[in-house]
Amino acid sequence: MTDFAARRAALAARLRAREFTVVPGIFDMISAKIADRAGFPALYMTGYGTVASLLGLPDAGLATYTEMVERAGRFAHGIAAPLIADADTGYGGLLNIRHTVRGYEAAGVAAIQLEDQEFPKKCGHTPGKRVVPLREAVRRIEVAVDSRSSADLLIVARTDARAPLGLDEALRRAEAFDRAGADVIFVEAPESEAEIEAVLRVTSKPVLLNLVEGGTTPVLAPERLRALGVTVALHPTAGFLAAAEAMRRGYAALRERGTTLHSPVPLHDFRAFSEMMGFPEVWAFDARWAE
């Protein structure tokens, strides 16, 4: 699955046409394969989930560029859908941002998300965030736009200014990112429907809304999001929160009962899971080359 140019073009055309798009987060190859089979028009490599699954650590700037681009490439090669990938602050200065954009593009992603937080960054729905000055934030987007080899590699420009500096500054940055050439505008953690509407008024570009269950932004029904004019409804935590709760309950039941018989948690069919992981190809290879 290496038709990356076609995937980029398809996602770019969809978002530029303002087609409402629900995008789930993926965080490991199991979640990637399951979400891909569900038929979403795009998938999102969540930084929070990827760092948690890879390192067992909080999303607090602890993962390196090397770790994240390797994971992005693994996802991109293992799915059929276009991949939107979280690249945090770009992992350093402006030269690092150029290197990050080129590396993510080579890895096969269809869109790259960059933000204006100071390094080390923090999860957008947790306290203590700090952002760089506006001019530095704009330069990050300008460098990202200049660094890609294809205009279909979408630059998703995220500002985290709402929490530390207020809504007006977040809106000012959204406008500035629009002028700097960003393809998609992402204001992190608006706190009400009225604030979401304010974001949509200040930019001509597609708007991505980050819907974190238990986070700061209200999780609205898709019909309302369409009516407001949101283009991308991102659900980055839906997968790993569902998986974590299922595993918590499943392991607790196994510990208590000592068996999976009559488990209170539904279990994926083992044969179907093995098929999804590619075992039929292994079996066919063995049958062909057996002595």
C-alpha positions in Angstrom: 0.0 0.0 0.0 2.3 2.8 -1.2 0.0 4.9 -3.4 0.8 7.9 -1.2 0.4 10.5 -3.9 -3.1 9.3 -4.7 -4.0 9.3 -1.0 -2.7 12.8 -0.5 -4.6 14.1 -3.6 -7.8 12.4 -2.4 -7.7 13.9 1.1 -6.7 17.3 -0.3 -9.6 17.4 -2.7 -12.0 16.3 0.0 -11.0 18.9 2.5 -10.7 21.7 -0.1 -14.3 20.9 -1.1 -15.3 21.2 2.6 -16.7 17.7 2.7 -17.5 16.9 6.4 -15.0 14.3 7.5 -15.0 12.3 10.7 -11.5 11.1 11.6 -10.6 8.7 14.4 -7.3 8.5 16.2 -5.0 5.5 15.8 -2.2 4.7 18.2 -0.8 1.2 17.3 -1.1 -1.2 14.4 -4.0 -3.0 15.8 -6.1 0.2 16.1 -4.8 1.3 12.6 -6.0 -1.9 10.9 -9.4 -2.0 12.7 -10.0 1.7 12.0 -8.9 1.3 8.4 -11.3 -1.6 7.8 -14.1 0.6 9.2 -13.9 2.7 6.1 -13.1 6.2 7.4 -11.9 8.6 4.7 -8.8 9.4 6.7 -7.1 8.3 10.0 -5.2 10.4 12.5 -1.9 9.4 14.3 -2.7 10.8 17.7 0.4 12.0 19.6 -1.2 11.3 23.0 -2.1 7.7 22.1 1.1 7.0 20.1 3.3 8.2 23.0 1.2 6.3 25.5 1.3 3.0 23.5 5.0 3.3 22.4 6.5 4.6 25.6 3.9 4.3 28.3 4.5 8.0 29.1 2.4 11.2 29.0 2.1 13.4 25.9 4.6 16.0 27.2 7.2 16.3 24.5 9.0 13.1 25.5 8.9 11.3 22.2 11.6 12.1 19.6 11.2 12.9 16.0 12.8 9.5 15.1 10.3 7.6 17.2 7.3 9.5 15.8 8.3 9.4 12.1 9.0 5.7 12.4 5.6 5.1 13.8 4.0 7.4 11.1 5.7 5.4 8.4 4.6 2.1 9.8 1.0 3.4 10.0 1.1 4.8 6.4 2.4 1.6 5.0 -0.1 -0.6 6.9 -3.3 1.2 6.0 -5.2 2.2 2.8 -6.7 5.5 4.1 -4.8 8.8 4.0 -3.0 9.5 7.3 -3.0 12.8 9.2 0.0 12.8 11.5 0.7 14.8 14.7 4.2 16.3 14.5 4.0 18.3 17.7 6.2 21.5 17.5 8.4 20.1 14.7 11.0 18.8 17.2 13.2 21.8 17.3 13.9 25.0 15.5 13.0 26.0 11.9 15.6 23.7 10.4 14.2 20.8 12.4 10.7 21.7 11.1 11.9 21.5 7.5 13.5 18.1 8.3 10.3 16.9 10.0 8.0 17.9 7.1 10.3 16.2 4.6 10.6 13.1 6.8 6.9 12.8 7.3 6.2 13.3 3.6 8.8 10.6 2.7 7.1 8.3 5.3 3.9 8.5 3.4 1.6 10.8 5.5 -1.1 12.9 3.7 -1.2 15.7 6.2 1.1 16.9 8.9 0.0 18.8 12.1 2.3 21.4 13.6 1.6 23.5 16.6 2.7 26.8 18.3 3.5 25.5 21.8 6.9 25.9 23.4 9.1 22.8 23.7 8.4 20.5 25.5 4.8 20.6 24.4 1.9 19.3 26.4 -1.4 17.6 25.5 -3.8 20.3 24.3 -6.5 19.4 26.9 -4.2 19.5 29.9 -3.0 22.5 32.0 0.3 24.4 31.9 0.6 25.0 28.1 2.8 27.8 26.9 3.0 29.1 23.3 5.8 30.8 21.4 5.5 34.4 20.2 3.2 34.9 17.2 6.0 35.7 14.7 7.8 32.5 15.6 4.6 30.5 15.3 4.0 32.0 11.8 7.5 31.2 10.7 7.0 27.6 11.6 4.0 27.4 9.2 5.8 29.3 6.5 8.8 26.9 6.7 6.5 23.9 6.7 4.7 25.1 3.6 8.0 25.8 1.8 9.5 22.5 2.8 7.0 20.1 1.3 7.5 18.7 -2.2 3.8 18.3 -3.0 1.1 20.9 -2.5 -1.2 18.0 -1.7 0.7 17.3 1.6 -1.6 19.3 3.8 -0.2 21.5 6.5 -2.5 21.5 9.5 -1.7 24.6 11.6 -2.6 24.3 15.3 -2.6 27.0 17.9 -2.8 26.3 21.6 -3.1 30.0 22.6 -6.7 29.7 23.8 -5.9 28.5 27.2 -2.8 30.6 28.1 -3.6 33.8 26.2 -7.3 33.8 25.6 -9.7 33.4 22.6 -8.8 36.7 20.9 -5.1 35.7 20.6 -6.1 32.2 19.4 -8.2 33.8 16.7 -5.4 36.2 15.7 -3.1 33.2 15.2 -5.7 31.4 13.2 -5.9 34.3 10.8 -2.1 34.6 10.7 -1.7 30.9 9.9 -4.3 31.2 7.1 -2.2 34.0 5.6 1.0 32.0 6.0 -0.4 29.3 3.7 -1.7 26.7 6.1 -4.2 24.3 4.4 -6.2 23.5 7.5 -6.7 25.6 10.7 -6.8 23.9 14.1 -7.6 26.1 17.1 -7.1 23.7 20.1 -9.6 23.5 22.9 -12.3 26.1 22.2 -14.6 26.1 25.3 -18.1 26.6 23.8 -20.1 26.4 20.7 -19.9 30.2 20.4 -16.1 30.0 20.4 -16.2 27.3 17.7 -18.3 29.7 15.6 -15.8 32.5 16.2 -13.0 30.3 14.9 -15.0 29.6 11.7 -15.5 33.3 11.1 -11.8 34.3 11.0 -10.5 31.8 8.4 -11.3 30.9 4.8 -9.6 27.5 5.2 -11.1 24.2 6.3 -11.3 24.0 10.1 -10.4 21.0 12.2 -12.1 20.5 15.5 -10.5 18.3 18.1 -13.2 16.4 20.0 -11.6 14.8 23.1 -14.0 12.9 25.3 -13.6 14.4 28.8 -11.7 17.4 27.3 -12.3 21.1 27.2 -14.3 21.3 23.9 -17.9 20.3 23.8 -18.4 17.1 21.8 -21.2 18.1 19.4 -23.3 15.9 17.1 -22.2 15.6 13.5 -25.3 17.3 12.3 -24.5 20.4 14.4 -20.9 20.4 13.3 -21.9 20.3 9.7 -24.3 23.2 10.3 -21.6 25.2 11.9 -19.2 24.6 8.9 -16.6 22.4 10.6 -14.8 20.3 8.0 -12.8 17.8 10.1 -14.3 16.3 13.3 -11.3 14.7 14.9 -11.9 12.0 17.6 -8.3 11.3 18.6 -9.0 9.5 21.9 -12.0 7.4 21.0 -10.0 4.4 20.1 -7.5 4.2 23.0 -10.2 5.1 25.6 -12.5 2.3 24.3 -9.6 -0.2 24.1 -8.3 0.8 27.6 -11.7 0.3 29.2 -12.3 -3.0 27.5 -8.9 -4.2 28.6 -9.3 -2.9 32.1 -12.6 -4.8 32.5 -11.3 -7.9 30.7 -8.2 -8.2 32.8 -10.1 -7.6 36.0 -12.6 -10.3 35.1 -9.8 -12.7 34.3 -8.0 -12.0 37.5 -11.2 -12.4 39.5 -12.6 -15.5 37.8 -9.4 -17.1 36.5 -10.9 -17.8 33.1 -12.3 -16.1 30.0 -15.3 -18.4 29.9 -18.5 -16.3 29.9 -16.4 -13.1 29.9 -18.4 -10.0 30.6 -16.3 -8.2 27.9 -16.9 -9.3 24.3 -13.8 -10.8 22.7 -12.8 -10.3 19.1 -13.0 -13.6 17.1 -9.5 -15.1 17.1 -9.7 -16.4 13.5 -10.9 -13.1 12.2 -8.2 -11.3 14.1 -5.5 -13.6 12.7 -6.8 -13.0 9.2 -6.6 -9.2 9.8 -3.0 -9.6 10.9 -2.1 -11.3 7.7 -1.7 -15.0 8.7 -3.4 -16.3 5.5 -0.5 -15.0 3.5 1.9 -16.7 5.9 0.0 -20.0 5.6 -0.1 -19.7 1.8 3.7 -19.1 1.7 4.3 -22.1 3.9 2.1 -24.3 1.8 3.9 -23.2 -1.4 7.4 -23.7 -0.1 7.0 -26.6 2.3 9.3 -29.6 1.7 
